[in-house]
């Protein structure tokens, strides 16, 4: 699963079990990367 650093906006691919920092800037807040596809929902 890929994550995105909320500080430097870089993608972090692999996270170790106890690793909760961005390897680029050291920021501790990461968010899950969302897919770029829009979902269609019926309005019936």
MODELLER restraints for C-alpha pairs under 7 A, 6 or more apart:
rsr = mdl.restraints
at = mdl.atoms
rsr.add(forms.Gaussian(group=physical.xy_distance, feature=features.Distance(at['CA:1:A'], at['CA:13:A']), mean=6.67, stdev=0.5))
rsr.add(forms.Gaussian(group=physical.xy_distance, feature=features.Distance(at['CA:2:A'], at['CA:11:A']), mean=6.81, stdev=0.5))
rsr.add(forms.Gaussian(group=physical.xy_distance, feature=features.Distance(at['CA:2:A'], at['CA:12:A']), mean=5.86, stdev=0.5))
rsr.add(forms.Gaussian(group=physical.xy_distance, feature=features.Distance(at['CA:2:A'], at['CA:13:A']), mean=4.55, stdev=0.5))
rsr.add(forms.Gaussian(group=physical.xy_distance, feature=features.Distance(at['CA:2:A'], at['CA:14:A']), mean=6.77, stdev=0.5))
rsr.add(forms.Gaussian(group=physical.xy_distance, feature=features.Distance(at['CA:2:A'], at['CA:32:A']), mean=6.50, stdev=0.5))
rsr.add(forms.Gaussian(group=physical.xy_distance, feature=features.Distance(at['CA:2:A'], at['CA:33:A']), mean=5.98, stdev=0.5))
rsr.add(forms.Gaussian(group=physical.xy_distance, feature=features.Distance(at['CA:3:A'], at['CA:11:A']), mean=5.80, stdev=0.5))
rsr.add(forms.Gaussian(group=physical.xy_distance, feature=features.Distance(at['CA:3:A'], at['CA:12:A']), mean=5.15, stdev=0.5))
rsr.add(forms.Gaussian(group=physical.xy_distance, feature=features.Distance(at['CA:3:A'], at['CA:13:A']), mean=6.37, stdev=0.5))
rsr.add(forms.Gaussian(group=physical.xy_distance, feature=features.Distance(at['CA:3:A'], at['CA:30:A']), mean=6.16, stdev=0.5))
rsr.add(forms.Gaussian(group=physical.xy_distance, feature=features.Distance(at['CA:3:A'], at['CA:31:A']), mean=5.46, stdev=0.5))
rsr.add(forms.Gaussian(group=physical.xy_distance, feature=features.Distance(at['CA:3:A'], at['CA:32:A']), mean=4.48, stdev=0.5))
rsr.add(forms.Gaussian(group=physical.xy_distance, feature=features.Distance(at['CA:3:A'], at['CA:33:A']), mean=5.09, stdev=0.5))
rsr.add(forms.Gaussian(group=physical.xy_distance, feature=features.Distance(at['CA:4:A'], at['CA:10:A']), mean=5.63, stdev=0.5))
rsr.add(forms.Gaussian(group=physical.xy_distance, feature=features.Distance(at['CA:4:A'], at['CA:11:A']), mean=4.51, stdev=0.5))
rsr.add(forms.Gaussian(group=physical.xy_distance, feature=features.Distance(at['CA:4:A'], at['CA:12:A']), mean=5.79, stdev=0.5))
rsr.add(forms.Gaussian(group=physical.xy_distance, feature=features.Distance(at['CA:4:A'], at['CA:30:A']), mean=5.56, stdev=0.5))
rsr.add(forms.Gaussian(group=physical.xy_distance, feature=features.Distance(at['CA:4:A'], at['CA:31:A']), mean=5.26, stdev=0.5))
rsr.add(forms.Gaussian(group=physical.xy_distance, feature=features.Distance(at['CA:4:A'], at['CA:32:A']), mean=6.15, stdev=0.5))
rsr.add(forms.Gaussian(group=physical.xy_distance, feature=features.Distance(at['CA:4:A'], at['CA:33:A']), mean=5.82, stdev=0.5))
rsr.add(forms.Gaussian(group=physical.xy_distance, feature=features.Distance(at['CA:5:A'], at['CA:11:A']), mean=6.50, stdev=0.5))
rsr.add(forms.Gaussian(group=physical.xy_distance, feature=features.Distance(at['CA:5:A'], at['CA:22:A']), mean=6.22, stdev=0.5))
rsr.add(forms.Gaussian(group=physical.xy_distance, feature=features.Distance(at['CA:5:A'], at['CA:29:A']), mean=6.40, stdev=0.5))
rsr.add(forms.Gaussian(group=physical.xy_distance, feature=features.Distance(at['CA:5:A'], at['CA:30:A']), mean=4.61, stdev=0.5))
rsr.add(forms.Gaussian(group=physical.xy_distance, feature=features.Distance(at['CA:5:A'], at['CA:31:A']), mean=6.42, stdev=0.5))
rsr.add(forms.Gaussian(group=physical.xy_distance, feature=features.Distance(at['CA:6:A'], at['CA:29:A']), mean=6.14, stdev=0.5))
rsr.add(forms.Gaussian(group=physical.xy_distance, feature=features.Distance(at['CA:6:A'], at['CA:30:A']), mean=5.73, stdev=0.5))
rsr.add(forms.Gaussian(group=physical.xy_distance, feature=features.Distance(at['CA:6:A'], at['CA:31:A']), mean=6.63, stdev=0.5))
rsr.add(forms.Gaussian(group=physical.xy_distance, feature=features.Distance(at['CA:7:A'], at['CA:27:A']), mean=6.52, stdev=0.5))
rsr.add(forms.Gaussian(group=physical.xy_distance, feature=features.Distance(at['CA:8:A'], at['CA:25:A']), mean=6.92, stdev=0.5))
rsr.add(forms.Gaussian(group=physical.xy_distance, feature=features.Distance(at['CA:20:A'], at['CA:28:A']), mean=5.89, stdev=0.5))
rsr.add(forms.Gaussian(group=physical.xy_distance, feature=features.Distance(at['CA:21:A'], at['CA:27:A']), mean=5.53, stdev=0.5))
rsr.add(forms.Gaussian(group=physical.xy_distance, feature=features.Distance(at['CA:21:A'], at['CA:28:A']), mean=4.47, stdev=0.5))
rsr.add(forms.Gaussian(group=physical.xy_distance, feature=features.Distance(at['CA:22:A'], at['CA:28:A']), mean=6.39, stdev=0.5))
